[in-house]
Amino acid sequence: MATVTIIGAGMMGSAMAYPARENGHTVRLVGTHLDREIIDTAAKTGRHIKFDRDFPEGISYHQIEDADELIKDSDVIVCGVSSFGVDWFLERIIPLIPEDVPVLSITKGLINDRGRLITYPDYWLEKSGRDLSLNAVGGPCISFDLVAHDQTSVTFCGKNIRTLEKLRDYFRTDYYHISVSEDVTGTETAVALKNGYALGIALTVGLNQKRLGIDSKLRYNSQAAIFGQSLKEMSKLLDYMGALNLESQAVGAGDLYVTVYGGRTRQIGILLGRGLNIDEAKEELKGQTLESLVIIERLADAVITNSARGILKREDFPLLMHINDILKNKAEVNIPWEKFTY
Amino acid sequence: MATVTIIGAGMMGSAMAYPARENGHTVRLVGTHLDREIIDTAAKTGRHIKFDRDFPEGISYHQIEDADELIKDSDVIVCGVSSFGVDWFLERIIPLIPEDVPVLSITKGLINDRGRLITYPDYWLEKSGRDLSLNAVGGPCISFDLVAHDQTSVTFCGKNIRTLEKLRDYFRTDYYHISVSEDVTGTETAVALKNGYALGIALTVGLNQKRLGIDSKLRYNSQAAIFGQSLKEMSKLLDYMGALNLESQAVGAGDLYVTVYGGRTRQIGILLGRGLNIDEAKEELKGQTLESLVIIERLADAVITNSARGILKREDFPLLMHINDILKNKAEVNIPWEKFTY
C-alpha cells in the first residue's frame, strides 16, 4: 500500500481522496492556509463542507503546518490547489518534495509568458530548476460526480509511462478509469482551453433568457453551434501548442461537455448573456474564484501576440476574440455567428 | 425570389419553411401520405401540430397528390422525409425532379450495402441513375429550436459550391447560419454517426437513475466520458469513410451535443440504462420511429463485416459493439469502461 499526500483541500483535491482511500492506501488531506475551516470540519465530521457524502473512513486531516513532515514520507503528492495557488505551490511545496516522489496535479490552466503558453508542470520545472516527476490529470471530471461514484474517465499525463502506470494503480477503481499519456502539453492545453470556451456556450443560454424569458426552456442549437466552433478553435490552439495526438482533442471535447454544466463558469456566462457587463456579473458572484476568466485573458493575449508575430491568425479565433472583448473591454455580447461559417 | 417545395411535413422538413418563407420565397409544404393530418391542420390553423408557434404567413399546404405539379415548377426541392422514407422518396419523388432543380435533403442516416456504408445522396444517385444535384444539411439543429429562432449553425454539403451558395442564399437568416462544404461523405457520415452514439450517452443517465434513484440529479462525468469515447470512435469511422476534412468532425461533435438532449434517442437510452431490454424499451415508446436504432445496427454490421475483411478493427469500437449487443442480443447494459482507456 502507498502513502498519498494531498496538498490543498478544495473540492477536486479532496475528491481524489475517495478512490485513493477506497483502494486501501494511506491518505492524508492537507489544507492550504485557505482551507483551515475545511480541515477542521473534516476532522470533526468526516465530511468536506461542500460535499453531501462522507469521506471514506481512515483519512487523516492536517493543517498546512504538517506539510513538511508529511511530504517527506509519501509515495505521491497530489497537488490540489487552484490555478491561483500555482505560485504558492511552487514556492511553498515544490522545494519540499524529494526527487523520487512523483507529483500528480489537478490544477488546470496555462501560463502566458509574453505570448508563449506554458503548462503548469513545465512552469514548475522551469521555475524551480528541480528534476521532479510532475504529472497531471486531464479529462472530464466534476468533483461532486466523482464523490458520488459516477463513472469517470480521465487521463494521467506525464513524461514517463512507468510512473504514470504506478499512479494509475494507486487511483484506479471500478468507477474511476484512467488512461495514461505522454502528451502533457496536449492534455494540459485541452483541459485549460475548455475552461475558457465553456463560458462561450453559457453566453447563448443567457442571450435566450433575455430574449425568451428567464424561465424559458433551454435551447440547444445555439449551444451546439458554439460547442462546434469551440472545438475548431481549440483544435487550432492545440496544433499551435504542439499537441501530440488526437486523444487530447477528445479529452478537451469531453472536458468541455462537462464544464458547460459546471457551476461558476456557466453562471458568469449566463449573466453576461443576459446583458450584465463583466463588473456587474462578477459582483453577482462575489467571493467566487473564476479561473475561466484568467485563462481566457491569457489565451487571447497569446493569440494576439502571436498573430502580430505572424505565427497564428487572430481571424481563426473569432469566438475567443469576442469573449475576450466582452471581458476586457466590456463589449456587448453580440456573437459573430457569420464569422463561424465557411 | 425563389420557389421552395418541401416534400415531407415532419418536424425538420416543416421547420425549414420558416427561414425560407421569412426570406420572402414562395414556399409550399407538401405532406407525404403519412402527413395528411399535419397538412389539413396547417391549412386550417397555420400551425404544425407538433410546434408551439405559427408558420410564417403565406405558405401553401398540399397533400401528396399535388407533388407532381409543384415539383416541376420549383427552384429547390427540400427532402423532408425521415430515413424510413428514403426508398419512398427514391421511387415516388426523384423521378419527378427536373435535372436543373437541386435537392436539399434533411434526411439523416447511412445505407449499409454488404459492409459498404453509403450516404443517402449517393444512394439516390446510384439507384435512380439520374444526374441530379443532391445536397444535404448537416450540423446541430433541433426543429423546435429552429422554429423558436434560436441561433443555429449548419452545413450544407454537396458536390458543387455554386449550387450550395445559391441554396445558402435561399435559407440564410439572422438566426440560421450556413456553412458550405464539398465533403458530402464526411458531413453526412458525421451526422448519421451521432444519431447512434447519442444513445450511448443516454445509457449512463439511465444507469445512474437505477443506482441513485429515478429523480436523482443528472451526473455529467459519465456522460462526458461516453461523449469523448464517441468522438474517438466517430473519428475512426469518418476516416474509414474518407471524410475529407476536420470540419466534418466538428459537425459531428456539435450534432452529438444537441442529440443527447433530443427526444426519442435519449428516452430509449435511459430506459435501457435503467434495465429494460430493447423490446420492453420499444414497448414504452410505442408508435415512435427510432432512426437511431437502425443506424446503430447498420454501423455495427459494417464494422463487423469490415473487421472480418481486415479493413477495420472491431476492438476500436468497444462502445458501438456494446450498444449493438444491447440492441441485437438483449445484452445487459454493462459499459466496458476499461476498454476505453489507453
Interface residues (C-beta under 8 A of the other chain):
Chain A: G139 P140 C141 I142 D145 L146 A148 D150 Q151 T152 S153 H177 I178 S179 V180 S181 T204 L207 N208 L212 L218 R219 Y220 N221 S222 Q223 A224 A225 F227 G228 Q229 L231 K232 S235 L246 E247 Q249 A250 V251 A253 G254 D255 Y257 V258 Y261 G262 I335 W337 E338 F340 T341 Y342
Chain B: G139 P140 C141 I142 D145 L146 A148 D150 Q151 T152 S153 H177 I178 S179 V180 S181 T204 L207 N208 L212 L218 R219 Y220 N221 S222 Q223 A224 A225 F227 G228 Q229 L231 K232 S235 L246 E247 Q249 A250 V251 A253 G254 D255 Y257 V258 Y261 G262 I335 W337 E338 F340 T341 Y342
